[in-house]
Amino acid sequence: MIGRLNHVAIAVRDLAAASALYRDTMGADVSAPQPLPEHGVTVVFITLPNTKIELLEPLGSNSPIAKFLEKNPDGGMHHICYEVDDIFAARNRLKQAGARVLGDGEPKIGAHGKPVLFLHPKDFSGTLVELEQA
């Protein structure tokens, strides 16, 4: 069921500064900022040869990233994203196995324009997992 690693997401307080660090210091290819109001974040993607890094900055006071940064003032790894061929089949299989899908359990459109779901970190060794339709 689980496919390739799509990205690792890192919560940051200052998206411009974090982008500059990756672009200017590490020489990475960094996308333009993309606001995602429905998810409460602004994101940039750093393209690597084998995956991507997603930098997340809070967008609005109700952002889940703002809450994460309250608990983790320096930022840090927020989630990992795996691709799945069929997000509905993956969701159903995981729920049947006892995994908790966050929100209303229905996929939402993510930053890549594809359906995504998030799985409760307590069910995955303390790591928030995002599934993205491949």
Disulfide bonds with the S-S distance in Angstrom:
none
